[in-house]
Amino acid sequence: MADNPNREPSDAHSSEGVAGAVLGYLLAGILVWGFLGWLAERFLGVPAGVGIAVGMMLGAAAAIYLIMKRLGA
C-alpha cells in the first residue's frame, strides 16, 4: 500500500484479515450448527450422530456461502 498513495486503506483486504475471517466463519458455522444438531438429537429423538453430522455439514455449507459472498467470489 505504500507504493500507491492514492489508494484507500479500506479498498484492499489484508491477507491476515481475510484468513482470519475465513477461519472464523468456518469454525463458527461448524461449531454452532453442530451444537444445534446435537440439540436436535437430544430433544427431537434424531438418531445418535446424525444430527451432529447434518448440522456440521449445514454449518460448513453456510460458512462457505458467507465467505464467497463477503469476498465477492
Jmol script that loads the backbone (N, CA, C; Angstrom):
load data "model"
ATOM      1  N   MET A   1       0.807  -1.189   0.000  1.00  0.00           N
ATOM      2  CA  MET A   1       0.000   0.000   0.000  1.00  0.00           C
ATOM      3  C   MET A   1       0.853   1.256   0.000  1.00  0.00           C
ATOM      4  N   ALA A   2       2.090   1.187   0.422  1.00  0.00           N
ATOM      5  CA  ALA A   2       2.935   2.361   0.480  1.00  0.00           C
ATOM      6  C   ALA A   2       3.310   2.859  -0.913  1.00  0.00           C
ATOM      7  N   ASP A   3       3.276   1.975  -1.918  1.00  0.00           N
ATOM      8  CA  ASP A   3       3.680   2.391  -3.250  1.00  0.00           C
ATOM      9  C   ASP A   3       2.604   3.169  -3.990  1.00  0.00           C
ATOM     10  N   ASN A   4       1.372   3.171  -3.524  1.00  0.00           N
ATOM     11  CA  ASN A   4       0.291   3.897  -4.166  1.00  0.00           C
ATOM     12  C   ASN A   4      -0.382   4.798  -3.138  1.00  0.00           C
ATOM     13  N   PRO A   5       0.011   6.076  -3.055  1.00  0.00           N
ATOM     14  CA  PRO A   5      -0.541   6.954  -2.018  1.00  0.00           C
ATOM     15  C   PRO A   5      -2.012   7.304  -2.234  1.00  0.00           C
ATOM     16  N   ASN A   6      -2.550   7.131  -3.444  1.00  0.00           N
ATOM     17  CA  ASN A   6      -3.954   7.469  -3.713  1.00  0.00           C
ATOM     18  C   ASN A   6      -4.908   6.358  -3.314  1.00  0.00           C
ATOM     19  N   ARG A   7      -4.398   5.232  -2.969  1.00  0.00           N
ATOM     20  CA  ARG A   7      -5.240   4.078  -2.647  1.00  0.00           C
ATOM     21  C   ARG A   7      -5.749   4.176  -1.217  1.00  0.00           C
ATOM     22  N   GLU A   8      -7.038   3.969  -1.058  1.00  0.00           N
ATOM     23  CA  GLU A   8      -7.654   3.990   0.263  1.00  0.00           C
ATOM     24  C   GLU A   8      -7.299   2.721   1.025  1.00  0.00           C
ATOM     25  N   PRO A   9      -7.051   2.800   2.319  1.00  0.00           N
ATOM     26  CA  PRO A   9      -6.733   1.598   3.093  1.00  0.00           C
ATOM     27  C   PRO A   9      -7.880   0.597   3.133  1.00  0.00           C
ATOM     28  N   SER A  10      -9.105   1.057   3.002  1.00  0.00           N
ATOM     29  CA  SER A  10     -10.249   0.153   3.073  1.00  0.00           C
ATOM     30  C   SER A  10     -10.530  -0.549   1.738  1.00  0.00           C
ATOM     31  N   ASP A  11      -9.802  -0.186   0.677  1.00  0.00           N
ATOM     32  CA  ASP A  11     -10.039  -0.790  -0.627  1.00  0.00           C
ATOM     33  C   ASP A  11      -9.556  -2.233  -0.714  1.00  0.00           C
ATOM     34  N   ALA A  12      -8.512  -2.557  -0.019  1.00  0.00           N
ATOM     35  CA  ALA A  12      -7.911  -3.888  -0.129  1.00  0.00           C
ATOM     36  C   ALA A  12      -8.047  -4.634   1.187  1.00  0.00           C
ATOM     37  N   HIS A  13      -8.245  -5.939   1.069  1.00  0.00           N
ATOM     38  CA  HIS A  13      -8.289  -6.796   2.248  1.00  0.00           C
ATOM     39  C   HIS A  13      -6.874  -7.247   2.548  1.00  0.00           C
ATOM     40  N   SER A  14      -6.488  -7.183   3.811  1.00  0.00           N
ATOM     41  CA  SER A  14      -5.180  -7.732   4.160  1.00  0.00           C
ATOM     42  C   SER A  14      -5.297  -9.250   4.184  1.00  0.00           C
ATOM     43  N   SER A  15      -4.217  -9.933   3.854  1.00  0.00           N
ATOM     44  CA  SER A  15      -4.275 -11.390   3.805  1.00  0.00           C
ATOM     45  C   SER A  15      -4.532 -11.976   5.185  1.00  0.00           C
ATOM     46  N   GLU A  16      -4.028 -11.322   6.240  1.00  0.00           N
ATOM     47  CA  GLU A  16      -4.280 -11.817   7.592  1.00  0.00           C
ATOM     48  C   GLU A  16      -5.752 -11.657   7.962  1.00  0.00           C
ATOM     49  N   GLY A  17      -6.334 -10.546   7.573  1.00  0.00           N
ATOM     50  CA  GLY A  17      -7.742 -10.320   7.873  1.00  0.00           C
ATOM     51  C   GLY A  17      -8.642 -11.288   7.131  1.00  0.00           C
ATOM     52  N   VAL A  18      -8.337 -11.563   5.890  1.00  0.00           N
ATOM     53  CA  VAL A  18      -9.136 -12.489   5.094  1.00  0.00           C
ATOM     54  C   VAL A  18      -9.001 -13.895   5.647  1.00  0.00           C
ATOM     55  N   ALA A  19      -7.771 -14.306   5.972  1.00  0.00           N
ATOM     56  CA  ALA A  19      -7.556 -15.651   6.515  1.00  0.00           C
ATOM     57  C   ALA A  19      -8.273 -15.820   7.848  1.00  0.00           C
ATOM     58  N   GLY A  20      -8.224 -14.797   8.675  1.00  0.00           N
ATOM     59  CA  GLY A  20      -8.915 -14.859   9.959  1.00  0.00           C
ATOM     60  C   GLY A  20     -10.423 -14.933   9.797  1.00  0.00           C
ATOM     61  N   ALA A  21     -10.944 -14.176   8.853  1.00  0.00           N
ATOM     62  CA  ALA A  21     -12.388 -14.201   8.612  1.00  0.00           C
ATOM     63  C   ALA A  21     -12.831 -15.556   8.082  1.00  0.00           C
ATOM     64  N   VAL A  22     -12.065 -16.125   7.154  1.00  0.00           N
ATOM     65  CA  VAL A  22     -12.403 -17.439   6.600  1.00  0.00           C
ATOM     66  C   VAL A  22     -12.388 -18.489   7.702  1.00  0.00           C
ATOM     67  N   LEU A  23     -11.335 -18.503   8.491  1.00  0.00           N
ATOM     68  CA  LEU A  23     -11.227 -19.470   9.576  1.00  0.00           C
ATOM     69  C   LEU A  23     -12.345 -19.276  10.596  1.00  0.00           C
ATOM     70  N   GLY A  24     -12.620 -18.028  10.933  1.00  0.00           N
ATOM     71  CA  GLY A  24     -13.681 -17.736  11.891  1.00  0.00           C
ATOM     72  C   GLY A  24     -15.051 -18.182  11.413  1.00  0.00           C
ATOM     73  N   TYR A  25     -15.369 -17.884  10.148  1.00  0.00           N
ATOM     74  CA  TYR A  25     -16.656 -18.306   9.593  1.00  0.00           C
ATOM     75  C   TYR A  25     -16.786 -19.830   9.590  1.00  0.00           C
ATOM     76  N   LEU A  26     -15.732 -20.510   9.155  1.00  0.00           N
ATOM     77  CA  LEU A  26     -15.799 -21.971   9.088  1.00  0.00           C
ATOM     78  C   LEU A  26     -15.949 -22.594  10.470  1.00  0.00           C
ATOM     79  N   LEU A  27     -15.121 -22.167  11.408  1.00  0.00           N
ATOM     80  CA  LEU A  27     -15.202 -22.737  12.755  1.00  0.00           C
ATOM     81  C   LEU A  27     -16.541 -22.426  13.415  1.00  0.00           C
ATOM     82  N   ALA A  28     -16.968 -21.187  13.313  1.00  0.00           N
ATOM     83  CA  ALA A  28     -18.232 -20.804  13.940  1.00  0.00           C
ATOM     84  C   ALA A  28     -19.408 -21.551  13.321  1.00  0.00           C
ATOM     85  N   GLY A  29     -19.434 -21.647  11.997  1.00  0.00           N
ATOM     86  CA  GLY A  29     -20.527 -22.355  11.340  1.00  0.00           C
ATOM     87  C   GLY A  29     -20.583 -23.820  11.732  1.00  0.00           C
ATOM     88  N   ILE A  30     -19.435 -24.478  11.722  1.00  0.00           N
ATOM     89  CA  ILE A  30     -19.395 -25.900  12.062  1.00  0.00           C
ATOM     90  C   ILE A  30     -19.755 -26.120  13.523  1.00  0.00           C
ATOM     91  N   LEU A  31     -19.202 -25.302  14.413  1.00  0.00           N
ATOM     92  CA  LEU A  31     -19.477 -25.494  15.841  1.00  0.00           C
ATOM     93  C   LEU A  31     -20.919 -25.165  16.207  1.00  0.00           C
ATOM     94  N   VAL A  32     -21.415 -24.038  15.727  1.00  0.00           N
ATOM     95  CA  VAL A  32     -22.782 -23.630  16.089  1.00  0.00           C
ATOM     96  C   VAL A  32     -23.810 -24.604  15.530  1.00  0.00           C
ATOM     97  N   TRP A  33     -23.685 -24.938  14.245  1.00  0.00           N
ATOM     98  CA  TRP A  33     -24.664 -25.842  13.651  1.00  0.00           C
ATOM     99  C   TRP A  33     -24.487 -27.281  14.144  1.00  0.00           C
ATOM    100  N   GLY A  34     -23.266 -27.655  14.477  1.00  0.00           N
ATOM    101  CA  GLY A  34     -23.050 -28.958  15.101  1.00  0.00           C
ATOM    102  C   GLY A  34     -23.734 -29.027  16.455  1.00  0.00           C
ATOM    103  N   PHE A  35     -23.652 -27.947  17.220  1.00  0.00           N
ATOM    104  CA  PHE A  35     -24.336 -27.886  18.509  1.00  0.00           C
ATOM    105  C   PHE A  35     -25.853 -27.955  18.333  1.00  0.00           C
ATOM    106  N   LEU A  36     -26.367 -27.251  17.325  1.00  0.00           N
ATOM    107  CA  LEU A  36     -27.809 -27.320  17.069  1.00  0.00           C
ATOM    108  C   LEU A  36     -28.220 -28.736  16.662  1.00  0.00           C
ATOM    109  N   GLY A  37     -27.360 -29.420  15.914  1.00  0.00           N
ATOM    110  CA  GLY A  37     -27.632 -30.808  15.575  1.00  0.00           C
ATOM    111  C   GLY A  37     -27.638 -31.701  16.801  1.00  0.00           C
ATOM    112  N   TRP A  38     -26.725 -31.440  17.711  1.00  0.00           N
ATOM    113  CA  TRP A  38     -26.701 -32.196  18.968  1.00  0.00           C
ATOM    114  C   TRP A  38     -27.978 -31.957  19.767  1.00  0.00           C
ATOM    115  N   LEU A  39     -28.430 -30.698  19.802  1.00  0.00           N
ATOM    116  CA  LEU A  39     -29.693 -30.404  20.488  1.00  0.00           C
ATOM    117  C   LEU A  39     -30.863 -31.136  19.829  1.00  0.00           C
ATOM    118  N   ALA A  40     -30.859 -31.208  18.509  1.00  0.00           N
ATOM    119  CA  ALA A  40     -31.919 -31.925  17.799  1.00  0.00           C
ATOM    120  C   ALA A  40     -31.897 -33.402  18.183  1.00  0.00           C
ATOM    121  N   GLU A  41     -30.701 -33.962  18.325  1.00  0.00           N
ATOM    122  CA  GLU A  41     -30.601 -35.359  18.760  1.00  0.00           C
ATOM    123  C   GLU A  41     -31.205 -35.548  20.138  1.00  0.00           C
ATOM    124  N   ARG A  42     -30.885 -34.641  21.037  1.00  0.00           N
ATOM    125  CA  ARG A  42     -31.332 -34.777  22.424  1.00  0.00           C
ATOM    126  C   ARG A  42     -32.837 -34.581  22.577  1.00  0.00           C
ATOM    127  N   PHE A  43     -33.400 -33.590  21.909  1.00  0.00           N
ATOM    128  CA  PHE A  43     -34.777 -33.218  22.186  1.00  0.00           C
ATOM    129  C   PHE A  43     -35.781 -33.686  21.141  1.00  0.00           C
ATOM    130  N   LEU A  44     -35.339 -34.007  19.937  1.00  0.00           N
ATOM    131  CA  LEU A  44     -36.266 -34.423  18.891  1.00  0.00           C
ATOM    132  C   LEU A  44     -36.167 -35.907  18.574  1.00  0.00           C
ATOM    133  N   GLY A  45     -35.261 -36.594  19.221  1.00  0.00           N
ATOM    134  CA  GLY A  45     -35.143 -38.032  19.001  1.00  0.00           C
ATOM    135  C   GLY A  45     -34.455 -38.415  17.709  1.00  0.00           C
ATOM    136  N   VAL A  46     -33.643 -37.542  17.167  1.00  0.00           N
ATOM    137  CA  VAL A  46     -32.882 -37.858  15.964  1.00  0.00           C
ATOM    138  C   VAL A  46     -31.839 -38.912  16.344  1.00  0.00           C
ATOM    139  N   PRO A  47     -31.597 -39.915  15.496  1.00  0.00           N
ATOM    140  CA  PRO A  47     -30.614 -40.954  15.836  1.00  0.00           C
ATOM    141  C   PRO A  47     -29.231 -40.376  16.155  1.00  0.00           C
ATOM    142  N   ALA A  48     -28.522 -41.050  17.046  1.00  0.00           N
ATOM    143  CA  ALA A  48     -27.226 -40.577  17.529  1.00  0.00           C
ATOM    144  C   ALA A  48     -26.239 -40.380  16.373  1.00  0.00           C
ATOM    145  N   GLY A  49     -25.603 -39.238  16.338  1.00  0.00           N
ATOM    146  CA  GLY A  49     -24.595 -38.926  15.342  1.00  0.00           C
ATOM    147  C   GLY A  49     -25.134 -38.278  14.081  1.00  0.00           C
ATOM    148  N   VAL A  50     -26.381 -38.536  13.766  1.00  0.00           N
ATOM    149  CA  VAL A  50     -26.960 -37.992  12.535  1.00  0.00           C
ATOM    150  C   VAL A  50     -27.166 -36.482  12.653  1.00  0.00           C
ATOM    151  N   GLY A  51     -27.705 -36.045  13.766  1.00  0.00           N
ATOM    152  CA  GLY A  51     -27.967 -34.619  13.950  1.00  0.00           C
ATOM    153  C   GLY A  51     -26.689 -33.795  13.931  1.00  0.00           C
ATOM    154  N   ILE A  52     -25.668 -34.289  14.609  1.00  0.00           N
ATOM    155  CA  ILE A  52     -24.400 -33.567  14.633  1.00  0.00           C
ATOM    156  C   ILE A  52     -23.790 -33.514  13.238  1.00  0.00           C
ATOM    157  N   ALA A  53     -23.788 -34.644  12.544  1.00  0.00           N
ATOM    158  CA  ALA A  53     -23.192 -34.695  11.202  1.00  0.00           C
ATOM    159  C   ALA A  53     -23.920 -33.765  10.236  1.00  0.00           C
ATOM    160  N   VAL A  54     -25.234 -33.801  10.252  1.00  0.00           N
ATOM    161  CA  VAL A  54     -26.018 -32.939   9.357  1.00  0.00           C
ATOM    162  C   VAL A  54     -25.816 -31.472   9.728  1.00  0.00           C
ATOM    163  N   GLY A  55     -25.821 -31.184  11.019  1.00  0.00           N
ATOM    164  CA  GLY A  55     -25.609 -29.809  11.468  1.00  0.00           C
ATOM    165  C   GLY A  55     -24.253 -29.271  11.064  1.00  0.00           C
ATOM    166  N   MET A  56     -23.217 -30.096  11.198  1.00  0.00           N
ATOM    167  CA  MET A  56     -21.875 -29.651  10.825  1.00  0.00           C
ATOM    168  C   MET A  56     -21.760 -29.422   9.322  1.00  0.00           C
ATOM    169  N   MET A  57     -22.399 -30.282   8.535  1.00  0.00           N
ATOM    170  CA  MET A  57     -22.361 -30.087   7.080  1.00  0.00           C
ATOM    171  C   MET A  57     -23.120 -28.832   6.675  1.00  0.00           C
ATOM    172  N   LEU A  58     -24.275 -28.590   7.292  1.00  0.00           N
ATOM    173  CA  LEU A  58     -25.021 -27.369   7.001  1.00  0.00           C
ATOM    174  C   LEU A  58     -24.231 -26.136   7.415  1.00  0.00           C
ATOM    175  N   GLY A  59     -23.565 -26.210   8.562  1.00  0.00           N
ATOM    176  CA  GLY A  59     -22.756 -25.096   9.029  1.00  0.00           C
ATOM    177  C   GLY A  59     -21.603 -24.795   8.097  1.00  0.00           C
ATOM    178  N   ALA A  60     -20.934 -25.841   7.609  1.00  0.00           N
ATOM    179  CA  ALA A  60     -19.822 -25.642   6.681  1.00  0.00           C
ATOM    180  C   ALA A  60     -20.328 -25.045   5.366  1.00  0.00           C
ATOM    181  N   ALA A  61     -21.460 -25.543   4.877  1.00  0.00           N
ATOM    182  CA  ALA A  61     -22.014 -25.021   3.621  1.00  0.00           C
ATOM    183  C   ALA A  61     -22.423 -23.552   3.778  1.00  0.00           C
ATOM    184  N   ALA A  62     -23.055 -23.221   4.894  1.00  0.00           N
ATOM    185  CA  ALA A  62     -23.457 -21.834   5.126  1.00  0.00           C
ATOM    186  C   ALA A  62     -22.230 -20.932   5.271  1.00  0.00           C
ATOM    187  N   ALA A  63     -21.190 -21.430   5.929  1.00  0.00           N
ATOM    188  CA  ALA A  63     -19.965 -20.641   6.094  1.00  0.00           C
ATOM    189  C   ALA A  63     -19.299 -20.391   4.744  1.00  0.00           C
ATOM    190  N   ILE A  64     -19.250 -21.397   3.897  1.00  0.00           N
ATOM    191  CA  ILE A  64     -18.652 -21.220   2.571  1.00  0.00           C
ATOM    192  C   ILE A  64     -19.451 -20.213   1.761  1.00  0.00           C
ATOM    193  N   TYR A  65     -20.772 -20.274   1.863  1.00  0.00           N
ATOM    194  CA  TYR A  65     -21.618 -19.296   1.163  1.00  0.00           C
ATOM    195  C   TYR A  65     -21.310 -17.880   1.647  1.00  0.00           C
ATOM    196  N   LEU A  66     -21.224 -17.699   2.970  1.00  0.00           N
ATOM    197  CA  LEU A  66     -20.949 -16.364   3.521  1.00  0.00           C
ATOM    198  C   LEU A  66     -19.559 -15.871   3.141  1.00  0.00           C
ATOM    199  N   ILE A  67     -18.589 -16.785   3.112  1.00  0.00           N
ATOM    200  CA  ILE A  67     -17.230 -16.404   2.721  1.00  0.00           C
ATOM    201  C   ILE A  67     -17.231 -15.934   1.266  1.00  0.00           C
ATOM    202  N   MET A  68     -17.877 -16.677   0.396  1.00  0.00           N
ATOM    203  CA  MET A  68     -17.924 -16.284  -1.013  1.00  0.00           C
ATOM    204  C   MET A  68     -18.666 -14.963  -1.190  1.00  0.00           C
ATOM    205  N   LYS A  69     -19.724 -14.765  -0.432  1.00  0.00           N
ATOM    206  CA  LYS A  69     -20.476 -13.519  -0.522  1.00  0.00           C
ATOM    207  C   LYS A  69     -19.646 -12.336  -0.029  1.00  0.00           C
ATOM    208  N   ARG A  70     -18.906 -12.532   1.053  1.00  0.00           N
ATOM    209  CA  ARG A  70     -18.094 -11.454   1.615  1.00  0.00           C
ATOM    210  C   ARG A  70     -16.924 -11.091   0.704  1.00  0.00           C
ATOM    211  N   LEU A  71     -16.283 -12.089   0.144  1.00  0.00           N
ATOM    212  CA  LEU A  71     -15.106 -11.831  -0.681  1.00  0.00           C
ATOM    213  C   LEU A  71     -15.448 -11.538  -2.140  1.00  0.00           C
ATOM    214  N   GLY A  72     -16.705 -11.628  -2.486  1.00  0.00           N
ATOM    215  CA  GLY A  72     -17.128 -11.300  -3.835  1.00  0.00           C
ATOM    216  C   GLY A  72     -16.713 -12.314  -4.889  1.00  0.00           C
ATOM    217  N   ALA A  73     -16.491 -13.546  -4.469  1.00  0.00           N
ATOM    218  CA  ALA A  73     -16.071 -14.579  -5.418  1.00  0.00           C
ATOM    219  C   ALA A  73     -17.263 -15.241  -6.061  1.00  0.00           C
TER     220      ALA A  73
END
end "model"
wireframe off; spacefill off
backbone 0.3
color backbone group
